[in-house]
Amino acid sequence: MEKNKQNSSTINIELTEDVAEGIYSNLAIISHSNAEFVIDFVRLLPNIPKAKVKSRIILPPQHAKRFMMALIDNVKKFEAQHGVIKASDHGPIPPMHFNPPKGEA
């Protein structure tokens, strides 16, 4: 009986190879309605005027709050191990300081 109880609380999560590679994002745009939160993960690249949404996650409000709390907890754990993450309090959002040095050919 205890084994059945243990199995009923176990979740089998599959991580496919393409999803495991991940998507790089350096900007998140968050919007919400009364029913859901929408998080668009965007990749901004230097000298490319058009940024693309690489992934969109839609969460109900309860899951958005749980996600926020889990992210706060993980940032605290990261900082305890690696030091404080420096956050910029100034500058445009999104950061538009992509100006790599010009090469000569």
Gaussian input, Z-matrix of N, CA and C with variables (Angstrom, degrees):
# hf/3-21g

backbone

0 1
 N
 C     1     B1
 C     2     B2     1     A1
 N     3     B3     2     A2     1     D1
 C     4     B4     3     A3     2     D2
 C     5     B5     4     A4     3     D3
 N     6     B6     5     A5     4     D4
 C     7     B7     6     A6     5     D5
 C     8     B8     7     A7     6     D6
 N     9     B9     8     A8     7     D7
 C    10    B10     9     A9     8     D8
 C    11    B11    10    A10     9     D9
 N    12    B12    11    A11    10    D10
 C    13    B13    12    A12    11    D11
 C    14    B14    13    A13    12    D12
 N    15    B15    14    A14    13    D13
 C    16    B16    15    A15    14    D14
 C    17    B17    16    A16    15    D15
 N    18    B18    17    A17    16    D16
 C    19    B19    18    A18    17    D17
 C    20    B20    19    A19    18    D18
 N    21    B21    20    A20    19    D19
 C    22    B22    21    A21    20    D20
 C    23    B23    22    A22    21    D21
 N    24    B24    23    A23    22    D22
 C    25    B25    24    A24    23    D23
 C    26    B26    25    A25    24    D24
 N    27    B27    26    A26    25    D25
 C    28    B28    27    A27    26    D26
 C    29    B29    28    A28    27    D27
 N    30    B30    29    A29    28    D28
 C    31    B31    30    A30    29    D29
 C    32    B32    31    A31    30    D30
 N    33    B33    32    A32    31    D31
 C    34    B34    33    A33    32    D32
 C    35    B35    34    A34    33    D33
 N    36    B36    35    A35    34    D34
 C    37    B37    36    A36    35    D35
 C    38    B38    37    A37    36    D36
 N    39    B39    38    A38    37    D37
 C    40    B40    39    A39    38    D38
 C    41    B41    40    A40    39    D39
 N    42    B42    41    A41    40    D40
 C    43    B43    42    A42    41    D41
 C    44    B44    43    A43    42    D42
 N    45    B45    44    A44    43    D43
 C    46    B46    45    A45    44    D44
 C    47    B47    46    A46    45    D45
 N    48    B48    47    A47    46    D46
 C    49    B49    48    A48    47    D47
 C    50    B50    49    A49    48    D48
 N    51    B51    50    A50    49    D49
 C    52    B52    51    A51    50    D50
 C    53    B53    52    A52    51    D51
 N    54    B54    53    A53    52    D52
 C    55    B55    54    A54    53    D53
 C    56    B56    55    A55    54    D54
 N    57    B57    56    A56    55    D55
 C    58    B58    57    A57    56    D56
 C    59    B59    58    A58    57    D57
 N    60    B60    59    A59    58    D58
 C    61    B61    60    A60    59    D59
 C    62    B62    61    A61    60    D60
 N    63    B63    62    A62    61    D61
 C    64    B64    63    A63    62    D62
 C    65    B65    64    A64    63    D63
 N    66    B66    65    A65    64    D64
 C    67    B67    66    A66    65    D65
 C    68    B68    67    A67    66    D66
 N    69    B69    68    A68    67    D67
 C    70    B70    69    A69    68    D68
 C    71    B71    70    A70    69    D69
 N    72    B72    71    A71    70    D70
 C    73    B73    72    A72    71    D71
 C    74    B74    73    A73    72    D72
 N    75    B75    74    A74    73    D73
 C    76    B76    75    A75    74    D74
 C    77    B77    76    A76    75    D75
 N    78    B78    77    A77    76    D76
 C    79    B79    78    A78    77    D77
 C    80    B80    79    A79    78    D78
 N    81    B81    80    A80    79    D79
 C    82    B82    81    A81    80    D80
 C    83    B83    82    A82    81    D81
 N    84    B84    83    A83    82    D82
 C    85    B85    84    A84    83    D83
 C    86    B86    85    A85    84    D84
 N    87    B87    86    A86    85    D85
 C    88    B88    87    A87    86    D86
 C    89    B89    88    A88    87    D87
 N    90    B90    89    A89    88    D88
 C    91    B91    90    A90    89    D89
 C    92    B92    91    A91    90    D90
 N    93    B93    92    A92    91    D91
 C    94    B94    93    A93    92    D92
 C    95    B95    94    A94    93    D93
 N    96    B96    95    A95    94    D94
 C    97    B97    96    A96    95    D95
 C    98    B98    97    A97    96    D96
 N    99    B99    98    A98    97    D97
 C   100   B100    99    A99    98    D98
 C   101   B101   100   A100    99    D99
 N   102   B102   101   A101   100   D100
 C   103   B103   102   A102   101   D101
 C   104   B104   103   A103   102   D102
 N   105   B105   104   A104   103   D103
 C   106   B106   105   A105   104   D104
 C   107   B107   106   A106   105   D105
 N   108   B108   107   A107   106   D106
 C   109   B109   108   A108   107   D107
 C   110   B110   109   A109   108   D108
 N   111   B111   110   A110   109   D109
 C   112   B112   111   A111   110   D110
 C   113   B113   112   A112   111   D111
 N   114   B114   113   A113   112   D112
 C   115   B115   114   A114   113   D113
 C   116   B116   115   A115   114   D114
 N   117   B117   116   A116   115   D115
 C   118   B118   117   A117   116   D116
 C   119   B119   118   A118   117   D117
 N   120   B120   119   A119   118   D118
 C   121   B121   120   A120   119   D119
 C   122   B122   121   A121   120   D120
 N   123   B123   122   A122   121   D121
 C   124   B124   123   A123   122   D122
 C   125   B125   124   A124   123   D123
 N   126   B126   125   A125   124   D124
 C   127   B127   126   A126   125   D125
 C   128   B128   127   A127   126   D126
 N   129   B129   128   A128   127   D127
 C   130   B130   129   A129   128   D128
 C   131   B131   130   A130   129   D129
 N   132   B132   131   A131   130   D130
 C   133   B133   132   A132   131   D131
 C   134   B134   133   A133   132   D132
 N   135   B135   134   A134   133   D133
 C   136   B136   135   A135   134   D134
 C   137   B137   136   A136   135   D135
 N   138   B138   137   A137   136   D136
 C   139   B139   138   A138   137   D137
 C   140   B140   139   A139   138   D138
 N   141   B141   140   A140   139   D139
 C   142   B142   141   A141   140   D140
 C   143   B143   142   A142   141   D141
 N   144   B144   143   A143   142   D142
 C   145   B145   144   A144   143   D143
 C   146   B146   145   A145   144   D144
 N   147   B147   146   A146   145   D145
 C   148   B148   147   A147   146   D146
 C   149   B149   148   A148   147   D147
 N   150   B150   149   A149   148   D148
 C   151   B151   150   A150   149   D149
 C   152   B152   151   A151   150   D150
 N   153   B153   152   A152   151   D151
 C   154   B154   153   A153   152   D152
 C   155   B155   154   A154   153   D153
 N   156   B156   155   A155   154   D154
 C   157   B157   156   A156   155   D155
 C   158   B158   157   A157   156   D156
 N   159   B159   158   A158   157   D157
 C   160   B160   159   A159   158   D158
 C   161   B161   160   A160   159   D159
 N   162   B162   161   A161   160   D160
 C   163   B163   162   A162   161   D161
 C   164   B164   163   A163   162   D162
 N   165   B165   164   A164   163   D163
 C   166   B166   165   A165   164   D164
 C   167   B167   166   A166   165   D165
 N   168   B168   167   A167   166   D166
 C   169   B169   168   A168   167   D167
 C   170   B170   169   A169   168   D168
 N   171   B171   170   A170   169   D169
 C   172   B172   171   A171   170   D170
 C   173   B173   172   A172   171   D171
 N   174   B174   173   A173   172   D172
 C   175   B175   174   A174   173   D173
 C   176   B176   175   A175   174   D174
 N   177   B177   176   A176   175   D175
 C   178   B178   177   A177   176   D176
 C   179   B179   178   A178   177   D177
 N   180   B180   179   A179   178   D178
 C   181   B181   180   A180   179   D179
 C   182   B182   181   A181   180   D180
 N   183   B183   182   A182   181   D181
 C   184   B184   183   A183   182   D182
 C   185   B185   184   A184   183   D183
 N   186   B186   185   A185   184   D184
 C   187   B187   186   A186   185   D185
 C   188   B188   187   A187   186   D186
 N   189   B189   188   A188   187   D187
 C   190   B190   189   A189   188   D188
 C   191   B191   190   A190   189   D189
 N   192   B192   191   A191   190   D190
 C   193   B193   192   A192   191   D191
 C   194   B194   193   A193   192   D192
 N   195   B195   194   A194   193   D193
 C   196   B196   195   A195   194   D194
 C   197   B197   196   A196   195   D195
 N   198   B198   197   A197   196   D196
 C   199   B199   198   A198   197   D197
 C   200   B200   199   A199   198   D198
 N   201   B201   200   A200   199   D199
 C   202   B202   201   A201   200   D200
 C   203   B203   202   A202   201   D201
 N   204   B204   203   A203   202   D202
 C   205   B205   204   A204   203   D203
 C   206   B206   205   A205   204   D204
 N   207   B207   206   A206   205   D205
 C   208   B208   207   A207   206   D206
 C   209   B209   208   A208   207   D207
 N   210   B210   209   A209   208   D208
 C   211   B211   210   A210   209   D209
 C   212   B212   211   A211   210   D210
 N   213   B213   212   A212   211   D211
 C   214   B214   213   A213   212   D212
 C   215   B215   214   A214   213   D213
 N   216   B216   215   A215   214   D214
 C   217   B217   216   A216   215   D215
 C   218   B218   217   A217   216   D216
 N   219   B219   218   A218   217   D217
 C   220   B220   219   A219   218   D218
 C   221   B221   220   A220   219   D219
 N   222   B222   221   A221   220   D220
 C   223   B223   222   A222   221   D221
 C   224   B224   223   A223   222   D222
 N   225   B225   224   A224   223   D223
 C   226   B226   225   A225   224   D224
 C   227   B227   226   A226   225   D225
 N   228   B228   227   A227   226   D226
 C   229   B229   228   A228   227   D227
 C   230   B230   229   A229   228   D228
 N   231   B231   230   A230   229   D229
 C   232   B232   231   A231   230   D230
 C   233   B233   232   A232   231   D231
 N   234   B234   233   A233   232   D232
 C   235   B235   234   A234   233   D233
 C   236   B236   235   A235   234   D234
 N   237   B237   236   A236   235   D235
 C   238   B238   237   A237   236   D236
 C   239   B239   238   A238   237   D237
 N   240   B240   239   A239   238   D238
 C   241   B241   240   A240   239   D239
 C   242   B242   241   A241   240   D240
 N   243   B243   242   A242   241   D241
 C   244   B244   243   A243   242   D242
 C   245   B245   244   A244   243   D243
 N   246   B246   245   A245   244   D244
 C   247   B247   246   A246   245   D245
 C   248   B248   247   A247   246   D246
 N   249   B249   248   A248   247   D247
 C   250   B250   249   A249   248   D248
 C   251   B251   250   A250   249   D249
 N   252   B252   251   A251   250   D250
 C   253   B253   252   A252   251   D251
 C   254   B254   253   A253   252   D252
 N   255   B255   254   A254   253   D253
 C   256   B256   255   A255   254   D254
 C   257   B257   256   A256   255   D255
 N   258   B258   257   A257   256   D256
 C   259   B259   258   A258   257   D257
 C   260   B260   259   A259   258   D258
 N   261   B261   260   A260   259   D259
 C   262   B262   261   A261   260   D260
 C   263   B263   262   A262   261   D261
 N   264   B264   263   A263   262   D262
 C   265   B265   264   A264   263   D263
 C   266   B266   265   A265   264   D264
 N   267   B267   266   A266   265   D265
 C   268   B268   267   A267   266   D266
 C   269   B269   268   A268   267   D267
 N   270   B270   269   A269   268   D268
 C   271   B271   270   A270   269   D269
 C   272   B272   271   A271   270   D270
 N   273   B273   272   A272   271   D271
 C   274   B274   273   A273   272   D272
 C   275   B275   274   A274   273   D273
 N   276   B276   275   A275   274   D274
 C   277   B277   276   A276   275   D275
 C   278   B278   277   A277   276   D276
 N   279   B279   278   A278   277   D277
 C   280   B280   279   A279   278   D278
 C   281   B281   280   A280   279   D279
 N   282   B282   281   A281   280   D280
 C   283   B283   282   A282   281   D281
 C   284   B284   283   A283   282   D282
 N   285   B285   284   A284   283   D283
 C   286   B286   285   A285   284   D284
 C   287   B287   286   A286   285   D285
 N   288   B288   287   A287   286   D286
 C   289   B289   288   A288   287   D287
 C   290   B290   289   A289   288   D288
 N   291   B291   290   A290   289   D289
 C   292   B292   291   A291   290   D290
 C   293   B293   292   A292   291   D291
 N   294   B294   293   A293   292   D292
 C   295   B295   294   A294   293   D293
 C   296   B296   295   A295   294   D294
 N   297   B297   296   A296   295   D295
 C   298   B298   297   A297   296   D296
 C   299   B299   298   A298   297   D297
 N   300   B300   299   A299   298   D298
 C   301   B301   300   A300   299   D299
 C   302   B302   301   A301   300   D300
 N   303   B303   302   A302   301   D301
 C   304   B304   303   A303   302   D302
 C   305   B305   304   A304   303   D303
 N   306   B306   305   A305   304   D304
 C   307   B307   306   A306   305   D305
 C   308   B308   307   A307   306   D306
 N   309   B309   308   A308   307   D307
 C   310   B310   309   A309   308   D308
 C   311   B311   310   A310   309   D309
 N   312   B312   311   A311   310   D310
 C   313   B313   312   A312   311   D311
 C   314   B314   313   A313   312   D312

   B1=1.4482
   B2=1.5247
   B3=1.3261
   B4=1.4625
   B5=1.5193
   B6=1.3424
   B7=1.4618
   B8=1.5254
   B9=1.3183
   B10=1.4666
   B11=1.5230
   B12=1.3203
   B13=1.4614
   B14=1.5284
   B15=1.3194
   B16=1.4567
   B17=1.5313
   B18=1.3082
   B19=1.4547
   B20=1.5241
   B21=1.3222
   B22=1.4599
   B23=1.5238
   B24=1.3327
   B25=1.4596
   B26=1.5280
   B27=1.3071
   B28=1.4530
   B29=1.5276
   B30=1.3374
   B31=1.4613
   B32=1.5154
   B33=1.3071
   B34=1.4499
   B35=1.5251
   B36=1.3344
   B37=1.4612
   B38=1.5159
   B39=1.3225
   B40=1.4578
   B41=1.5247
   B42=1.3139
   B43=1.4562
   B44=1.5179
   B45=1.3425
   B46=1.4548
   B47=1.5211
   B48=1.3206
   B49=1.4630
   B50=1.5288
   B51=1.3264
   B52=1.4705
   B53=1.5289
   B54=1.3309
   B55=1.4624
   B56=1.5304
   B57=1.3191
   B58=1.4622
   B59=1.5247
   B60=1.3200
   B61=1.4677
   B62=1.5215
   B63=1.3136
   B64=1.4576
   B65=1.5167
   B66=1.3155
   B67=1.4600
   B68=1.5173
   B69=1.3318
   B70=1.4582
   B71=1.5265
   B72=1.3287
   B73=1.4594
   B74=1.5218
   B75=1.3384
   B76=1.4649
   B77=1.5206
   B78=1.3298
   B79=1.4659
   B80=1.5226
   B81=1.3181
   B82=1.4606
   B83=1.5226
   B84=1.3143
   B85=1.4596
   B86=1.5259
   B87=1.3248
   B88=1.4657
   B89=1.5129
   B90=1.3191
   B91=1.4655
   B92=1.5223
   B93=1.3373
   B94=1.4579
   B95=1.5252
   B96=1.3094
   B97=1.4654
   B98=1.5261
   B99=1.3073
   B100=1.4689
   B101=1.5261
   B102=1.3264
   B103=1.4575
   B104=1.5222
   B105=1.3581
   B106=1.4532
   B107=1.5217
   B108=1.3291
   B109=1.4536
   B110=1.5227
   B111=1.3200
   B112=1.4595
   B113=1.5210
   B114=1.3305
   B115=1.4611
   B116=1.5198
   B117=1.3412
   B118=1.4607
   B119=1.5191
   B120=1.3180
   B121=1.4524
   B122=1.5234
   B123=1.3393
   B124=1.4543
   B125=1.5264
   B126=1.3238
   B127=1.4581
   B128=1.5232
   B129=1.3522
   B130=1.4643
   B131=1.5181
   B132=1.3210
   B133=1.4515
   B134=1.5167
   B135=1.3380
   B136=1.4623
   B137=1.5256
   B138=1.3280
   B139=1.4624
   B140=1.5295
   B141=1.3058
   B142=1.4673
   B143=1.5238
   B144=1.3483
   B145=1.4668
   B146=1.5291
   B147=1.3120
   B148=1.4637
   B149=1.5260
   B150=1.3304
   B151=1.4639
   B152=1.5251
   B153=1.3171
   B154=1.4642
   B155=1.5179
   B156=1.3249
   B157=1.4583
   B158=1.5200
   B159=1.3259
   B160=1.4603
   B161=1.5186
   B162=1.3505
   B163=1.4556
   B164=1.5245
   B165=1.2958
   B166=1.4605
   B167=1.5241
   B168=1.3294
   B169=1.4621
   B170=1.5271
   B171=1.3176
   B172=1.4671
   B173=1.5259
   B174=1.3428
   B175=1.4608
   B176=1.5184
   B177=1.3384
   B178=1.4620
   B179=1.5306
   B180=1.3260
   B181=1.4656
   B182=1.5332
   B183=1.3215
   B184=1.4648
   B185=1.5311
   B186=1.3232
   B187=1.4617
   B188=1.5279
   B189=1.3366
   B190=1.4690
   B191=1.5279
   B192=1.3177
   B193=1.4661
   B194=1.5192
   B195=1.3365
   B196=1.4642
   B197=1.5288
   B198=1.3306
   B199=1.4549
   B200=1.5311
   B201=1.3402
   B202=1.4621
   B203=1.5297
   B204=1.3154
   B205=1.4678
   B206=1.5309
   B207=1.3298
   B208=1.4672
   B209=1.5227
   B210=1.3235
   B211=1.4573
   B212=1.5336
   B213=1.3327
   B214=1.4704
   B215=1.5285
   B216=1.3216
   B217=1.4596
   B218=1.5291
   B219=1.3229
   B220=1.4570
   B221=1.5254
   B222=1.3224
   B223=1.4665
   B224=1.5223
   B225=1.3307
   B226=1.4709
   B227=1.5280
   B228=1.3261
   B229=1.4640
   B230=1.5275
   B231=1.3200
   B232=1.4576
   B233=1.5205
   B234=1.3370
   B235=1.4642
   B236=1.5234
   B237=1.3181
   B238=1.4665
   B239=1.5205
   B240=1.3180
   B241=1.4600
   B242=1.5330
   B243=1.3491
   B244=1.4664
   B245=1.5238
   B246=1.3076
   B247=1.4588
   B248=1.5199
   B249=1.3244
   B250=1.4646
   B251=1.5254
   B252=1.3083
   B253=1.4592
   B254=1.5203
   B255=1.3228
   B256=1.4610
   B257=1.5193
   B258=1.3266
   B259=1.4578
   B260=1.5172
   B261=1.3034
   B262=1.4581
   B263=1.5208
   B264=1.3272
   B265=1.4642
   B266=1.5190
   B267=1.3027
   B268=1.4533
   B269=1.5289
   B270=1.3062
   B271=1.4507
   B272=1.5107
   B273=1.3120
   B274=1.4645
   B275=1.5178
   B276=1.2953
   B277=1.4615
   B278=1.5115
   B279=1.2931
   B280=1.4508
   B281=1.5218
   B282=1.3395
   B283=1.4623
   B284=1.5208
   B285=1.2863
   B286=1.4630
   B287=1.5229
   B288=1.3181
   B289=1.4533
   B290=1.5276
   B291=1.3087
   B292=1.4549
   B293=1.5198
   B294=1.2880
   B295=1.4620
   B296=1.5172
   B297=1.3279
   B298=1.4519
   B299=1.5300
   B300=1.3217
   B301=1.4523
   B302=1.5298
   B303=1.3252
   B304=1.4558
   B305=1.5210
   B306=1.3108
   B307=1.4535
   B308=1.5266
   B309=1.2957
   B310=1.4602
   B311=1.5032
   B312=1.3178
   B313=1.4564
   B314=1.4999
   A1=110.69
   A2=116.57
   A3=120.15
   A4=110.82
   A5=116.53
   A6=121.01
   A7=110.29
   A8=118.46
   A9=122.23
   A10=110.78
   A11=116.64
   A12=121.66
   A13=109.78
   A14=116.46
   A15=121.70
   A16=110.22
   A17=118.37
   A18=122.43
   A19=112.02
   A20=118.34
   A21=120.54
   A22=111.83
   A23=118.45
   A24=120.79
   A25=112.03
   A26=117.99
   A27=122.19
   A28=109.82
   A29=115.43
   A30=120.49
   A31=107.67
   A32=116.41
   A33=121.97
   A34=107.54
   A35=116.89
   A36=121.97
   A37=108.96
   A38=116.09
   A39=121.26
   A40=109.46
   A41=116.83
   A42=122.98
   A43=107.19
   A44=115.34
   A45=119.30
   A46=110.01
   A47=116.15
   A48=121.55
   A49=112.09
   A50=117.80
   A51=120.02
   A52=111.71
   A53=118.08
   A54=121.21
   A55=110.24
   A56=117.31
   A57=121.71
   A58=111.64
   A59=118.49
   A60=121.47
   A61=111.47
   A62=117.04
   A63=121.36
   A64=113.08
   A65=115.29
   A66=124.08
   A67=106.57
   A68=117.89
   A69=120.54
   A70=109.26
   A71=115.63
   A72=121.90
   A73=108.11
   A74=116.19
   A75=119.72
   A76=111.67
   A77=115.96
   A78=121.81
   A79=108.40
   A80=116.40
   A81=121.33
   A82=108.11
   A83=115.56
   A84=121.46
   A85=106.53
   A86=115.47
   A87=120.39
   A88=109.44
   A89=115.88
   A90=121.19
   A91=107.35
   A92=116.02
   A93=118.40
   A94=111.10
   A95=113.26
   A96=122.29
   A97=105.62
   A98=116.95
   A99=118.61
   A100=112.10
   A101=117.74
   A102=120.48
   A103=114.71
   A104=117.64
   A105=118.25
   A106=112.05
   A107=114.59
   A108=123.35
   A109=106.60
   A110=116.11
   A111=121.61
   A112=107.19
   A113=115.99
   A114=121.29
   A115=107.64
   A116=115.42
   A117=121.61
   A118=108.20
   A119=116.27
   A120=122.06
   A121=107.88
   A122=115.38
   A123=122.56
   A124=109.06
   A125=115.79
   A126=120.83
   A127=108.38
   A128=115.47
   A129=122.06
   A130=108.34
   A131=116.76
   A132=120.91
   A133=110.42
   A134=117.04
   A135=120.68
   A136=111.95
   A137=114.97
   A138=123.43
   A139=114.47
   A140=117.09
   A141=121.03
   A142=106.51
   A143=116.51
   A144=119.55
   A145=114.47
   A146=117.82
   A147=120.46
   A148=109.88
   A149=116.43
   A150=121.18
   A151=108.34
   A152=116.23
   A153=120.68
   A154=111.11
   A155=115.36
   A156=121.01
   A157=106.09
   A158=116.13
   A159=120.78
   A160=112.42
   A161=116.05
   A162=120.13
   A163=109.31
   A164=117.03
   A165=122.50
   A166=108.09
   A167=115.34
   A168=121.68
   A169=107.45
   A170=116.51
   A171=122.22
   A172=107.55
   A173=115.47
   A174=121.60
   A175=111.20
   A176=117.76
   A177=118.81
   A178=108.86
   A179=118.81
   A180=121.49
   A181=114.26
   A182=117.85
   A183=120.51
   A184=110.90
   A185=117.15
   A186=120.72
   A187=110.94
   A188=117.32
   A189=120.21
   A190=109.86
   A191=116.92
   A192=120.00
   A193=110.72
   A194=117.25
   A195=120.42
   A196=110.73
   A197=116.74
   A198=121.21
   A199=110.22
   A200=116.52
   A201=121.56
   A202=110.25
   A203=117.19
   A204=120.82
   A205=110.74
   A206=117.32
   A207=120.94
   A208=110.42
   A209=117.99
   A210=121.38
   A211=110.45
   A212=117.17
   A213=121.11
   A214=110.00
   A215=117.12
   A216=121.59
   A217=110.92
   A218=117.10
   A219=120.66
   A220=112.32
   A221=118.70
   A222=121.25
   A223=109.43
   A224=117.35
   A225=120.53
   A226=111.09
   A227=117.13
   A228=120.77
   A229=110.69
   A230=117.63
   A231=122.28
   A232=110.51
   A233=116.37
   A234=121.02
   A235=111.94
   A236=117.58
   A237=120.58
   A238=110.45
   A239=117.11
   A240=121.50
   A241=112.49
   A242=117.73
   A243=121.05
   A244=114.48
   A245=118.43
   A246=121.11
   A247=111.48
   A248=114.98
   A249=121.72
   A250=110.75
   A251=115.95
   A252=122.30
   A253=106.98
   A254=116.78
   A255=120.57
   A256=109.15
   A257=115.95
   A258=121.61
   A259=108.66
   A260=116.50
   A261=121.31
   A262=109.66
   A263=116.46
   A264=121.09
   A265=112.14
   A266=116.99
   A267=119.75
   A268=110.38
   A269=114.68
   A270=120.40
   A271=111.14
   A272=115.18
   A273=119.81
   A274=111.89
   A275=114.81
   A276=121.55
   A277=106.57
   A278=121.65
   A279=125.83
   A280=111.70
   A281=117.42
   A282=119.62
   A283=110.10
   A284=115.67
   A285=120.18
   A286=110.65
   A287=117.77
   A288=121.57
   A289=112.66
   A290=117.06
   A291=120.10
   A292=109.25
   A293=118.00
   A294=122.73
   A295=108.91
   A296=116.57
   A297=118.48
   A298=110.23
   A299=117.63
   A300=119.96
   A301=110.10
   A302=115.83
   A303=121.89
   A304=108.68
   A305=116.34
   A306=120.99
   A307=110.05
   A308=115.20
   A309=120.43
   A310=108.66
   A311=114.44
   A312=118.82
   A313=110.98
   D1=-40.22
   D2=178.95
   D3=-64.25
   D4=-35.80
   D5=178.98
   D6=-64.47
   D7=-41.26
   D8=177.87
   D9=-62.64
   D10=-40.97
   D11=179.25
   D12=-63.38
   D13=-41.40
   D14=-179.47
   D15=-66.78
   D16=-42.59
   D17=-179.33
   D18=-67.18
   D19=-33.14
   D20=-177.72
   D21=-71.30
   D22=-19.05
   D23=179.27
   D24=-99.45
   D25=0.31
   D26=179.94
   D27=-89.11
   D28=134.53
   D29=177.57
   D30=-113.45
   D31=128.21
   D32=177.35
   D33=-94.93
   D34=111.51
   D35=-177.00
   D36=-107.94
   D37=126.06
   D38=178.79
   D39=-98.13
   D40=132.74
   D41=176.15
   D42=-118.73
   D43=105.06
   D44=-178.78
   D45=-72.17
   D46=160.25
   D47=-176.01
   D48=-60.87
   D49=-42.40
   D50=-178.22
   D51=-67.95
   D52=-36.30
   D53=177.39
   D54=-72.51
   D55=-35.61
   D56=-179.51
   D57=-63.17
   D58=-25.80
   D59=178.04
   D60=-65.55
   D61=-28.00
   D62=178.12
   D63=80.85
   D64=170.29
   D65=177.60
   D66=-127.47
   D67=126.89
   D68=177.76
   D69=-80.42
   D70=133.76
   D71=178.07
   D72=-140.57
   D73=137.68
   D74=175.92
   D75=-122.23
   D76=17.41
   D77=175.85
   D78=-155.98
   D79=135.86
   D80=173.64
   D81=-124.02
   D82=132.03
   D83=176.96
   D84=-112.44
   D85=122.89
   D86=-175.59
   D87=-114.32
   D88=128.85
   D89=174.68
   D90=-133.08
   D91=165.33
   D92=-178.57
   D93=-152.93
   D94=158.78
   D95=170.66
   D96=-124.95
   D97=-170.74
   D98=177.72
   D99=-72.97
   D100=-11.53
   D101=-175.02
   D102=-112.84
   D103=-18.61
   D104=-174.45
   D105=-159.23
   D106=159.96
   D107=170.61
   D108=-109.71
   D109=137.54
   D110=178.16
   D111=-118.91
   D112=123.85
   D113=178.00
   D114=-115.63
   D115=116.01
   D116=175.66
   D117=-99.71
   D118=123.07
   D119=177.41
   D120=-97.38
   D121=122.23
   D122=-171.28
   D123=-117.93
   D124=149.27
   D125=174.01
   D126=-115.45
   D127=115.86
   D128=174.21
   D129=-95.78
   D130=133.59
   D131=178.06
   D132=-124.43
   D133=149.18
   D134=-178.74
   D135=-61.07
   D136=139.79
   D137=175.08
   D138=60.37
   D139=18.40
   D140=174.85
   D141=-118.44
   D142=111.14
   D143=-172.22
   D144=-70.60
   D145=-16.96
   D146=-176.78
   D147=-111.01
   D148=118.13
   D149=177.18
   D150=-94.96
   D151=147.61
   D152=-178.26
   D153=-113.79
   D154=140.35
   D155=170.09
   D156=-72.79
   D157=121.65
   D158=-178.15
   D159=-94.58
   D160=-23.95
   D161=-179.91
   D162=-159.35
   D163=145.26
   D164=176.78
   D165=-127.13
   D166=128.82
   D167=177.89
   D168=-117.83
   D169=131.13
   D170=179.72
   D171=-116.45
   D172=124.48
   D173=-175.93
   D174=-126.91
   D175=142.74
   D176=168.95
   D177=-69.47
   D178=156.71
   D179=-176.27
   D180=-52.42
   D181=-40.49
   D182=-178.72
   D183=-63.50
   D184=-40.68
   D185=179.32
   D186=-72.58
   D187=-33.51
   D188=176.68
   D189=-62.12
   D190=-41.90
   D191=179.60
   D192=-67.35
   D193=-41.62
   D194=177.75
   D195=-64.48
   D196=-37.50
   D197=176.91
   D198=-63.38
   D199=-44.37
   D200=178.66
   D201=-59.54
   D202=-46.44
   D203=-178.76
   D204=-65.04
   D205=-39.36
   D206=178.32
   D207=-66.88
   D208=-38.60
   D209=178.77
   D210=-66.51
   D211=-43.51
   D212=176.75
   D213=-59.07
   D214=-45.33
   D215=-179.90
   D216=-61.50
   D217=-42.59
   D218=-179.15
   D219=-70.77
   D220=-35.28
   D221=176.04
   D222=-64.63
   D223=-42.71
   D224=177.41
   D225=-60.15
   D226=-43.27
   D227=179.20
   D228=-65.50
   D229=-41.09
   D230=177.82
   D231=-60.58
   D232=-47.93
   D233=-178.76
   D234=-65.41
   D235=-34.84
   D236=177.13
   D237=-63.69
   D238=-33.09
   D239=-177.74
   D240=-89.15
   D241=-36.36
   D242=-170.47
   D243=-117.68
   D244=-4.47
   D245=-177.30
   D246=99.64
   D247=166.13
   D248=-174.99
   D249=-65.54
   D250=135.68
   D251=174.61
   D252=-81.13
   D253=122.73
   D254=179.77
   D255=-80.90
   D256=122.27
   D257=178.33
   D258=-108.62
   D259=134.99
   D260=179.12
   D261=-80.03
   D262=128.56
   D263=178.73
   D264=-95.73
   D265=2.36
   D266=-177.64
   D267=-134.34
   D268=167.80
   D269=178.82
   D270=100.26
   D271=160.45
   D272=-178.56
   D273=-70.13
   D274=150.92
   D275=173.81
   D276=-119.14
   D277=119.94
   D278=0.64
   D279=-71.56
   D280=157.92
   D281=-179.65
   D282=-66.79
   D283=125.67
   D284=-177.71
   D285=-112.78
   D286=36.21
   D287=-177.23
   D288=-96.47
   D289=21.28
   D290=178.07
   D291=-76.12
   D292=97.17
   D293=175.61
   D294=-139.46
   D295=77.20
   D296=-178.75
   D297=-67.83
   D298=156.31
   D299=179.57
   D300=-61.11
   D301=143.49
   D302=179.61
   D303=-78.75
   D304=132.14
   D305=177.09
   D306=-88.34
   D307=159.52
   D308=176.16
   D309=-116.83
   D310=139.04
   D311=179.54
   D312=-117.75

